[in-house]
């Protein structure tokens, strides 16, 4: 029998404490880093910063040449804003479809000139001058540079050897922003340039310009409309603003009687949505609310008002989601298309999903950093939807497409977009973490926590991409599809799904410590996006925002910025004076 004793077995406890203290002392010791690693990271940082500076200077130098003030075209009555107010809600028929005249003018001027306000003019008087231009203007639109063309090589081809007369100087011909419709028309008719995307875009702008000048805007038919249009054209060229205002009032009244819009309730409802979206722009309010929510979440780090700012940020997020949903549904009703019918609607839904997912995971993990990240990433998407709304209105071939009776297509879209929203949220967490390391060094425990917050959205994205891939296989078997369209689903299956799965496995095996995980996510996701864009460009894809050069430069700068951020954060992380000990 073992003798009883009052001495407790505390040796193991003391040993554990002693080993823990030794481990802490070992962690506090400065690590010896390889000089090769230091010079490699420094070289990457310098190269990426030099590339960013080069592209920034090149982007700012594009299109600096513009015609002097004495050679700018005269747009009649353009400064008189009150004169054009009655035309803002004028209903016209374009290609058999009823449109509000103001939204049509904004879209047309933006497509032709690349800007919503050409040379500072309101789009309404510009389009009316195209419609009523009878050649009496001293500077006719057909000989005035108004078609957007940023490509230097194409401009050199159009103006080489002085084949066509132009009032622009040699510097403006090569480095300007616009070209004359007459020059483009003659060049495409006689000496056809190489057929590529830039030439096709310029040809589409010329075709739209000719259609506007040729009378594609239909205000109504009948003898009354012909008389009113003749009186309007005569008053427009008279130079008398009062006479033109009276003729415009008679013309709009005759157009209202000729079109009889009130007899079609469906069109009235659609036009009412278009007018409401035009007047209130809920997508813009969603952008403001997302920025406000990000500000509140950033201010929530102040301990004294932590709960108040956190509550205000959540309310701003919910308001932003409401505005985004209103803009999304309003655009679908206005265009008469199913939801997610174009790129703008897809970006609106994508931004709302990023914010909603960030807010949900922030409540689930009780960490406001996810809510802050969701608000900031959502702001980027909402900015794109507002800044390039007209460039994104065309249907995207990157979105999965199918027959109208394909019931699986909406489900697949609702799987693909949340998957990319989850991956965008993980990318945002990694970017903000690396940016934070540049200024302050988070503790080892906080880095592990941030790695957990980064890996969970990736797991959600992988699960949704896998489910969408299975559904895509089912659709292929049902419809007998064989060719690769390289849309968002297929690129996700080929690129993001295996890459993110490998990332999760490496993290689970312990091969990727927290900092390396963040760096791999930032650089890897940017690299995969660049591959996707290169494939789209090779196949004539649709990631195009106003200018091929501007889009290319933006993609290059995004990749260089990701590489620069990772390199600078690694230098700070490994070689900073107060760097984090464990990578």
C-alpha positions as CSV (number, residue, x, y, z in Angstrom):
1,X,0.0,0.0,0.0
2,X,1.3,3.5,-1.0
3,X,1.9,5.6,2.1
4,X,-0.2,8.7,2.5
5,X,1.6,12.1,2.3
6,X,0.6,15.7,2.3
7,X,3.1,16.7,-0.4
8,X,1.4,17.5,-3.7
9,X,2.9,16.5,-7.0
10,X,3.7,20.0,-8.3
11,X,6.9,19.1,-10.2
12,X,5.1,18.8,-13.5
13,X,3.4,22.1,-13.0
14,X,6.7,23.9,-12.2
15,X,8.3,22.3,-15.2
16,X,5.6,23.5,-17.5
17,X,5.9,27.0,-16.2
18,X,9.7,26.8,-16.6
19,X,9.4,25.6,-20.2
20,X,6.9,28.2,-21.0
21,X,9.2,31.0,-19.7
22,X,12.1,29.6,-21.7
23,X,10.0,29.6,-24.8
24,X,9.0,33.2,-24.2
25,X,12.6,34.2,-23.8
26,X,13.5,32.3,-27.0
27,X,10.8,34.1,-28.9
28,X,12.1,37.5,-27.6
29,X,15.5,36.9,-29.0
30,X,16.2,38.7,-32.3
31,X,16.1,36.5,-35.3
32,X,18.9,36.4,-37.9
33,X,17.5,37.0,-41.3
34,X,19.3,36.1,-44.5
35,X,20.9,39.1,-46.4
36,X,19.7,37.5,-49.6
37,X,16.1,37.7,-48.4
38,X,16.6,41.4,-47.5
39,X,18.1,42.4,-50.9
40,X,15.5,40.3,-52.8
41,X,12.6,42.1,-51.0
42,X,14.2,45.5,-51.4
43,X,14.7,44.9,-55.1
44,X,11.1,43.8,-55.5
45,X,9.9,46.9,-53.6
46,X,12.0,49.3,-55.8
47,X,11.0,47.6,-59.0
48,X,7.3,47.6,-58.2
49,X,7.5,51.3,-57.0
50,X,9.3,52.3,-60.2
51,X,6.6,50.5,-62.3
52,X,3.8,52.2,-60.4
53,X,5.5,55.6,-61.0
54,X,6.0,54.9,-64.7
55,X,2.4,53.9,-65.3
56,X,1.1,56.8,-63.2
57,X,3.0,59.3,-65.2
58,X,2.0,57.7,-68.5
59,X,-1.6,57.6,-67.5
60,X,-1.6,61.3,-66.5
61,X,0.1,62.3,-69.7
62,X,-2.6,60.7,-72.0
63,X,-4.7,63.1,-73.9
64,X,-3.2,66.3,-72.6
65,X,-3.5,68.0,-76.0
66,X,-6.9,69.8,-76.5
67,X,-8.1,72.4,-78.9
68,X,-7.7,76.0,-77.8
69,X,-10.7,78.0,-76.8
70,X,-11.0,79.9,-80.0
71,X,-11.3,76.7,-82.0
72,X,-13.9,75.0,-79.8
73,X,-17.3,74.4,-81.3
74,X,-20.3,76.6,-80.4
75,X,-23.2,74.7,-78.8
76,X,-26.2,77.0,-79.1
77,X,-28.1,77.9,-75.9
78,X,-25.8,75.5,-73.8
79,X,-25.3,77.9,-70.9
80,X,-29.1,78.5,-70.5
81,X,-29.9,75.6,-68.2
82,X,-33.5,76.7,-67.6
83,X,-34.2,76.4,-71.3
84,X,-33.5,72.7,-71.3
85,X,-35.5,71.7,-68.2
86,X,-38.7,70.7,-70.2
87,X,-36.6,68.2,-72.3
88,X,-35.2,66.3,-69.4
89,X,-38.4,64.2,-69.0
90,X,-39.3,64.2,-72.7
91,X,-40.2,60.6,-73.8
92,X,-38.7,59.6,-77.2
93,X,-38.6,56.4,-79.2
94,X,-35.2,55.0,-80.0
95,X,-34.9,51.8,-82.0
96,X,-38.5,51.0,-81.2
97,X,-38.0,51.5,-77.4
98,X,-39.3,54.4,-75.3
99,X,-36.6,56.3,-73.4
100,X,-36.3,59.4,-71.3
101,X,-34.4,62.0,-73.4
102,X,-32.0,63.0,-70.6
103,X,-30.8,59.5,-69.9
104,X,-30.6,58.8,-73.6
105,X,-28.4,61.9,-74.0
106,X,-26.1,61.0,-71.1
107,X,-25.6,57.5,-72.5
108,X,-25.1,58.7,-76.1
109,X,-22.6,61.5,-75.3
110,X,-20.7,59.1,-73.0
111,X,-20.4,56.4,-75.6
112,X,-19.3,58.8,-78.4
113,X,-17.0,61.2,-76.5
114,X,-16.0,59.0,-73.5
115,X,-17.3,61.7,-71.1
116,X,-20.8,62.5,-69.9
117,X,-20.1,66.3,-70.3
118,X,-18.3,67.0,-73.5
119,X,-16.0,70.0,-73.0
120,X,-18.1,71.0,-70.0
121,X,-21.4,71.1,-71.8
122,X,-24.6,69.5,-70.6
123,X,-25.4,66.4,-72.7
124,X,-28.9,67.7,-73.7
125,X,-27.8,70.7,-75.8
126,X,-24.9,68.6,-77.3
127,X,-27.3,65.9,-78.6
128,X,-29.9,68.5,-79.8
129,X,-27.1,70.2,-81.7
130,X,-26.3,66.9,-83.4
131,X,-30.0,66.3,-84.2
132,X,-30.6,69.8,-85.6
133,X,-27.2,70.5,-87.2
134,X,-27.9,71.7,-90.8
135,X,-24.4,72.9,-91.7
136,X,-25.0,76.6,-90.8
137,X,-22.7,76.3,-87.8
138,X,-19.3,77.9,-88.6
139,X,-17.6,74.7,-87.2
140,X,-19.7,71.7,-88.2
141,X,-19.7,68.6,-86.0
142,X,-18.7,66.4,-88.8
143,X,-15.3,68.2,-89.0
144,X,-14.9,68.7,-85.3
145,X,-12.9,66.2,-83.1
146,X,-15.6,64.6,-80.9
147,X,-15.1,60.8,-81.4
148,X,-13.0,59.4,-78.5
149,X,-9.8,57.8,-79.6
150,X,-6.9,57.4,-77.1
151,X,-4.9,54.9,-79.0
152,X,-1.7,56.5,-80.4
153,X,-1.1,53.9,-83.0
154,X,-4.6,54.2,-84.5
155,X,-4.3,58.0,-84.5
156,X,-1.0,57.8,-86.3
157,X,-2.7,55.6,-88.9
158,X,-5.7,58.0,-89.3
159,X,-3.6,61.1,-89.8
160,X,-0.5,59.7,-91.5
161,X,0.7,61.6,-94.6
162,X,-2.0,64.2,-94.2
163,X,-4.4,62.2,-96.3
164,X,-7.5,63.9,-94.8
165,X,-7.8,67.6,-93.9
166,X,-7.8,68.5,-90.2
167,X,-7.7,71.7,-88.3
168,X,-5.8,70.0,-85.5
169,X,-2.0,70.5,-85.1
170,X,0.4,67.7,-85.6
171,X,0.7,67.4,-81.8
172,X,-3.0,67.2,-81.3
173,X,-3.4,64.6,-84.1
174,X,-1.0,62.2,-82.4
175,X,-1.6,62.9,-78.7
176,X,-5.1,64.2,-78.6
177,X,-8.2,62.5,-77.2
178,X,-10.7,63.0,-80.1
179,X,-10.8,62.6,-83.9
180,X,-13.2,64.1,-86.5
181,X,-16.1,61.9,-87.8
182,X,-15.2,62.9,-91.4
183,X,-11.6,61.6,-91.0
184,X,-12.7,58.3,-89.5
185,X,-15.5,57.9,-92.1
186,X,-13.1,58.5,-95.0
187,X,-10.4,56.3,-93.4
188,X,-12.7,53.3,-92.8
189,X,-14.1,53.7,-96.3
190,X,-10.9,53.9,-98.4
191,X,-7.9,52.8,-96.3
192,X,-9.2,50.3,-93.8
193,X,-6.9,50.1,-90.7
194,X,-6.1,46.7,-89.1
195,X,-9.3,45.2,-87.6
196,X,-8.9,45.0,-83.8
197,X,-10.9,46.0,-80.8
198,X,-9.8,49.7,-80.9
199,X,-10.8,50.1,-84.5
200,X,-14.1,48.3,-83.9
201,X,-14.9,50.6,-80.9
202,X,-14.2,53.7,-83.0
203,X,-16.4,52.4,-85.8
204,X,-19.2,51.9,-83.3
205,X,-18.9,55.4,-82.1
206,X,-19.0,56.8,-85.7
207,X,-22.1,54.6,-86.4
208,X,-23.9,55.9,-83.4
209,X,-23.0,59.5,-84.3
210,X,-24.3,59.1,-87.8
211,X,-27.5,57.6,-86.5
212,X,-28.1,60.5,-84.2
213,X,-27.5,63.0,-87.0
214,X,-29.6,61.0,-89.3
215,X,-32.7,61.2,-87.1
216,X,-32.9,58.0,-85.1
217,X,-34.5,59.9,-82.3
218,X,-38.3,59.6,-82.9
219,X,-40.5,62.0,-81.1
220,X,-43.6,60.9,-82.9
221,X,-45.1,60.7,-86.4
222,X,-47.7,62.7,-88.3
223,X,-48.2,66.0,-90.0
224,X,-48.3,67.9,-86.7
225,X,-44.9,66.6,-85.7
226,X,-43.4,67.5,-89.1
227,X,-44.7,71.1,-88.7
228,X,-43.5,71.3,-85.1
229,X,-40.0,69.9,-86.0
230,X,-39.6,72.4,-88.8
231,X,-40.6,75.3,-86.6
232,X,-38.2,74.0,-83.9
233,X,-35.3,73.8,-86.3
234,X,-36.0,77.3,-87.6
235,X,-36.2,78.7,-84.1
236,X,-33.0,76.9,-83.0
237,X,-30.9,78.5,-85.7
238,X,-32.5,81.9,-85.3
239,X,-30.4,82.7,-82.2
240,X,-33.4,83.9,-80.2
241,X,-33.7,82.0,-76.9
242,X,-37.3,83.1,-76.3
243,X,-38.4,82.0,-79.8
244,X,-36.7,78.6,-79.4
245,X,-38.3,78.1,-75.9
246,X,-41.8,78.7,-77.4
247,X,-41.1,76.4,-80.4
248,X,-39.7,73.7,-78.0
249,X,-42.9,73.9,-75.8
250,X,-45.1,73.4,-78.9
251,X,-42.9,70.5,-80.1
252,X,-42.9,68.6,-76.8
253,X,-46.7,69.0,-76.6
254,X,-47.1,67.6,-80.1
255,X,-44.7,64.7,-79.3
256,X,-46.8,63.8,-76.2
257,X,-50.0,63.7,-78.3
258,X,-48.3,61.6,-81.0
259,X,-46.7,59.0,-78.8
260,X,-49.6,58.5,-76.3
261,X,-47.4,57.0,-73.7
262,X,-50.2,57.1,-71.1
263,X,-52.1,54.4,-73.0
264,X,-49.4,51.7,-72.1
265,X,-49.3,51.2,-68.3
266,X,-46.3,48.9,-68.5
267,X,-44.2,51.5,-70.3
268,X,-45.4,54.2,-67.9
269,X,-44.2,52.2,-65.0
270,X,-40.8,51.5,-66.6
271,X,-40.4,55.2,-67.5
272,X,-41.4,56.2,-63.9
273,X,-38.6,53.9,-62.6
274,X,-36.1,55.4,-65.1
275,X,-37.1,59.0,-64.1
276,X,-36.8,58.1,-60.4
277,X,-33.3,56.5,-60.9
278,X,-32.3,59.6,-62.9
279,X,-33.4,62.0,-60.3
280,X,-32.3,60.3,-57.1
281,X,-29.4,57.9,-58.1
282,X,-29.7,55.4,-55.2
283,X,-26.4,53.8,-56.3
284,X,-24.6,57.0,-55.5
285,X,-26.2,57.2,-52.1
286,X,-25.1,53.6,-51.5
287,X,-21.5,54.6,-52.2
288,X,-21.8,57.5,-49.7
289,X,-23.3,55.2,-47.1
290,X,-20.6,52.6,-47.6
291,X,-17.9,55.2,-47.1
292,X,-19.8,56.4,-44.0
293,X,-20.0,52.9,-42.6
294,X,-16.2,52.4,-43.2
295,X,-15.6,55.7,-41.3
296,X,-17.7,54.6,-38.3
297,X,-16.0,51.1,-38.2
298,X,-12.6,52.8,-38.3
299,X,-13.6,55.1,-35.5
300,X,-14.9,52.2,-33.5
301,X,-11.3,51.4,-32.6
302,X,-11.6,54.3,-30.1
303,X,-12.5,52.5,-26.9
304,X,-14.5,55.3,-25.3
305,X,-17.2,55.4,-28.0
306,X,-16.7,51.8,-29.3
307,X,-20.3,50.7,-29.1
308,X,-21.8,53.9,-30.4
309,X,-19.6,53.9,-33.6
310,X,-20.2,50.2,-34.1
311,X,-23.9,50.6,-34.0
312,X,-23.8,53.6,-36.3
313,X,-21.6,51.6,-38.7
314,X,-24.1,48.7,-38.8
315,X,-27.0,51.1,-39.4
316,X,-25.1,52.7,-42.3
317,X,-24.4,49.2,-43.7
318,X,-28.1,48.3,-43.6
319,X,-29.0,51.6,-45.3
320,X,-26.3,51.0,-48.0
321,X,-27.8,47.5,-48.6
322,X,-31.2,49.0,-49.0
323,X,-30.0,51.6,-51.5
324,X,-28.1,49.0,-53.5
325,X,-31.1,46.7,-53.6
326,X,-33.3,49.6,-54.8
327,X,-30.8,50.5,-57.5
328,X,-30.4,46.9,-58.6
329,X,-34.1,46.2,-58.9
330,X,-34.8,49.7,-60.4
331,X,-32.3,49.1,-63.2
332,X,-33.7,45.7,-64.0
333,X,-37.2,47.2,-64.3
334,X,-36.0,50.1,-66.3
335,X,-34.1,48.0,-68.8
336,X,-36.9,45.4,-69.0
337,X,-34.3,42.6,-68.5
338,X,-33.9,39.8,-65.9
339,X,-31.8,40.7,-62.9
340,X,-28.0,40.6,-63.4
341,X,-28.5,41.3,-67.0
342,X,-25.5,43.6,-67.4
343,X,-22.2,44.4,-65.7
344,X,-23.6,47.3,-63.6
345,X,-26.2,45.2,-62.0
346,X,-23.7,42.4,-61.3
347,X,-21.3,44.9,-59.6
348,X,-24.1,46.3,-57.5
349,X,-25.1,42.9,-56.3
350,X,-21.5,41.9,-55.8
351,X,-20.8,45.0,-53.6
352,X,-23.9,44.4,-51.6
353,X,-22.9,40.7,-51.0
354,X,-19.4,41.8,-49.9
355,X,-20.8,44.2,-47.4
356,X,-23.5,41.7,-46.1
357,X,-20.9,38.9,-45.8
358,X,-18.5,41.1,-43.9
359,X,-21.2,42.3,-41.6
360,X,-22.4,38.7,-40.9
361,X,-18.9,37.3,-40.2
362,X,-18.1,40.4,-38.0
363,X,-21.1,39.5,-35.8
364,X,-20.3,35.8,-35.9
365,X,-16.6,36.2,-35.0
366,X,-17.2,39.3,-32.9
367,X,-14.5,41.3,-34.7
368,X,-15.3,44.6,-36.3
369,X,-12.3,44.3,-38.6
370,X,-14.4,42.2,-41.0
371,X,-17.1,44.8,-41.1
372,X,-14.6,47.5,-41.9
373,X,-13.1,45.4,-44.7
374,X,-16.5,44.6,-46.2
375,X,-17.4,48.3,-46.2
376,X,-14.1,49.4,-47.9
377,X,-14.2,46.6,-50.6
378,X,-17.9,47.3,-51.2
379,X,-17.0,51.0,-51.7
380,X,-14.6,50.1,-54.5
381,X,-17.3,48.2,-56.3
382,X,-19.9,50.9,-55.8
383,X,-17.4,53.5,-57.1
384,X,-16.9,51.5,-60.3
385,X,-20.7,51.1,-60.7
386,X,-21.1,54.9,-60.4
387,X,-18.0,56.0,-62.3
388,X,-18.3,53.7,-65.3
389,X,-22.1,53.0,-65.1
390,X,-22.6,53.5,-68.9
391,X,-19.5,51.5,-69.8
392,X,-20.9,48.6,-67.8
393,X,-24.4,48.6,-69.2
394,X,-23.7,46.2,-72.0
395,X,-24.2,42.4,-71.2
396,X,-21.0,40.8,-69.9
397,X,-19.8,37.6,-71.5
398,X,-18.0,37.0,-68.3
399,X,-21.3,36.2,-66.6
400,X,-22.7,32.7,-67.2
401,X,-25.2,32.7,-70.0
402,X,-27.8,30.3,-71.1
403,X,-31.2,29.9,-72.7
404,X,-34.2,31.8,-71.4
405,X,-35.8,28.5,-70.2
406,X,-32.7,27.4,-68.3
407,X,-33.9,27.3,-64.7
408,X,-30.4,26.5,-63.3
409,X,-28.9,29.7,-64.6
410,X,-30.2,32.1,-61.9
411,X,-29.1,29.6,-59.2
412,X,-25.6,29.4,-60.8
413,X,-25.4,33.2,-60.8
414,X,-26.4,33.3,-57.2
415,X,-23.6,30.9,-56.4
416,X,-20.9,32.5,-58.5
417,X,-21.3,36.1,-57.3
418,X,-21.3,35.3,-53.6
419,X,-18.2,33.1,-54.2
420,X,-16.3,36.0,-55.7
421,X,-17.7,38.3,-53.0
422,X,-16.2,36.0,-50.3
423,X,-12.8,35.9,-52.1
424,X,-12.9,39.7,-52.4
425,X,-13.5,40.0,-48.7
426,X,-10.6,37.7,-47.9
427,X,-8.4,39.8,-50.2
428,X,-9.5,42.9,-48.4
429,X,-8.6,41.4,-45.1
430,X,-5.1,40.5,-46.4
431,X,-4.6,44.0,-47.9
432,X,-5.6,45.9,-44.8
433,X,-3.4,43.6,-42.6
434,X,-0.4,44.2,-44.7
435,X,-1.1,47.9,-44.8
436,X,-1.4,47.9,-41.0
437,X,2.0,46.2,-40.7
438,X,3.6,49.1,-42.5
439,X,2.6,51.4,-39.7
440,X,2.2,49.3,-36.5
441,X,3.2,45.8,-35.7
442,X,0.3,43.7,-34.4
443,X,0.9,41.1,-31.8
444,X,1.5,37.4,-32.6
445,X,-2.0,36.6,-31.3
446,X,-3.6,39.3,-33.4
447,X,-1.9,38.0,-36.5
448,X,-3.2,34.6,-35.9
449,X,-6.7,36.0,-35.4
450,X,-6.4,38.0,-38.7
451,X,-5.3,34.8,-40.5
452,X,-8.4,33.1,-39.2
453,X,-10.6,36.0,-40.4
454,X,-8.9,35.8,-43.8
455,X,-9.1,32.0,-44.3
456,X,-12.9,31.7,-43.4
457,X,-14.1,33.8,-46.4
458,X,-11.8,31.7,-48.6
459,X,-13.5,28.5,-47.3
460,X,-16.9,30.0,-48.1
461,X,-15.8,31.0,-51.6
462,X,-14.4,27.5,-52.3
463,X,-17.6,25.8,-51.1
464,X,-19.7,28.1,-53.4
465,X,-17.4,27.7,-56.3
466,X,-17.5,23.9,-55.9
467,X,-21.3,23.9,-55.8
468,X,-21.4,26.1,-58.9
469,X,-19.0,23.8,-60.7
470,X,-21.2,20.8,-60.0
471,X,-24.2,22.7,-61.2
472,X,-22.3,23.8,-64.3
473,X,-21.5,20.2,-65.1
474,X,-25.1,19.3,-64.8
475,X,-26.1,22.1,-67.2
476,X,-23.4,21.0,-69.7
477,X,-24.8,17.4,-69.6
478,X,-28.4,18.6,-70.0
479,X,-27.8,21.1,-72.8
480,X,-24.9,19.4,-74.5
481,X,-22.5,22.4,-74.3
482,X,-19.0,21.6,-75.4
483,X,-17.1,24.9,-76.1
484,X,-15.4,26.9,-73.4
485,X,-16.8,30.3,-72.9
486,X,-14.3,31.2,-70.2
487,X,-17.0,33.0,-68.1
488,X,-16.8,33.7,-64.4
489,X,-17.8,30.1,-63.6
490,X,-15.3,28.4,-65.8
491,X,-12.4,30.7,-64.8
492,X,-13.3,30.2,-61.2
493,X,-13.2,26.4,-61.7
494,X,-10.0,26.5,-63.6
495,X,-8.1,29.1,-61.6
496,X,-9.6,30.2,-58.3
497,X,-11.0,26.8,-57.1
498,X,-7.7,24.8,-57.2
499,X,-5.7,27.8,-56.1
500,X,-7.8,28.5,-53.0
501,X,-8.1,24.8,-52.2
502,X,-4.3,24.5,-52.2
503,X,-4.2,27.6,-50.0
504,X,-6.5,26.1,-47.4
505,X,-4.6,22.8,-47.4
506,X,-1.3,24.6,-47.0
507,X,-2.7,26.6,-44.1
508,X,-4.2,23.5,-42.5
509,X,-0.8,21.7,-42.7
510,X,1.0,24.6,-41.1
511,X,3.0,25.5,-44.2
512,X,1.7,29.0,-44.3
513,X,2.1,31.1,-41.1
514,X,-0.2,34.1,-40.8
515,X,2.0,36.7,-42.5
516,X,2.9,34.4,-45.5
517,X,-0.8,33.6,-45.8
518,X,-1.7,37.3,-46.1
519,X,1.1,38.0,-48.7
520,X,0.1,34.9,-50.8
521,X,-3.5,36.0,-50.8
522,X,-2.7,39.6,-51.9
523,X,-0.2,38.7,-54.6
524,X,-1.8,35.4,-55.7
525,X,-5.3,36.9,-56.2
526,X,-3.9,39.8,-58.1
527,X,-1.9,37.3,-60.3
528,X,-5.0,35.2,-61.0
529,X,-7.1,38.3,-61.9
530,X,-4.3,39.4,-64.3
531,X,-4.4,36.0,-66.0
532,X,-8.2,36.2,-66.3
533,X,-7.9,39.6,-67.9
534,X,-5.2,38.5,-70.3
535,X,-7.5,35.6,-71.4
536,X,-10.4,38.0,-71.9
537,X,-8.2,40.3,-74.0
538,X,-7.0,37.5,-76.1
539,X,-10.5,36.3,-76.8
540,X,-12.0,39.8,-77.2
541,X,-13.6,39.9,-73.8
542,X,-15.5,42.7,-72.1
543,X,-13.5,44.0,-69.3
544,X,-13.2,47.5,-70.9
545,X,-13.9,50.8,-69.2
546,X,-13.9,53.6,-71.7
547,X,-10.4,53.1,-73.0
548,X,-8.3,50.0,-73.6
549,X,-5.2,51.8,-72.5
550,X,-6.8,53.0,-69.3
551,X,-8.0,49.5,-68.5
552,X,-4.7,47.9,-69.2
553,X,-2.9,50.5,-67.1
554,X,-5.3,50.0,-64.2
555,X,-4.7,46.2,-64.3
556,X,-1.0,46.6,-64.4
557,X,-1.0,49.2,-61.6
558,X,-3.2,46.9,-59.4
559,X,-0.8,44.1,-59.8
560,X,2.3,46.3,-59.1
561,X,0.5,47.8,-56.1
562,X,-0.2,44.4,-54.7
563,X,3.5,43.3,-55.2
564,X,4.7,46.6,-53.7
565,X,2.5,46.3,-50.7
566,X,3.6,42.7,-50.0
567,X,7.3,43.6,-50.5
568,X,7.2,46.6,-48.2
569,X,5.2,44.7,-45.5
570,X,7.7,41.9,-45.7
571,X,10.6,44.3,-45.2
572,X,8.8,45.8,-42.2
573,X,7.8,42.4,-40.9
574,X,11.1,40.6,-41.0
575,X,13.7,43.5,-40.7
576,X,11.8,46.2,-38.9
577,X,13.1,47.4,-35.5
578,X,9.9,46.3,-33.8
579,X,9.1,43.5,-36.2
580,X,6.9,40.5,-35.3
581,X,9.0,37.6,-34.1
582,X,7.1,34.7,-35.6
583,X,6.3,34.8,-39.3
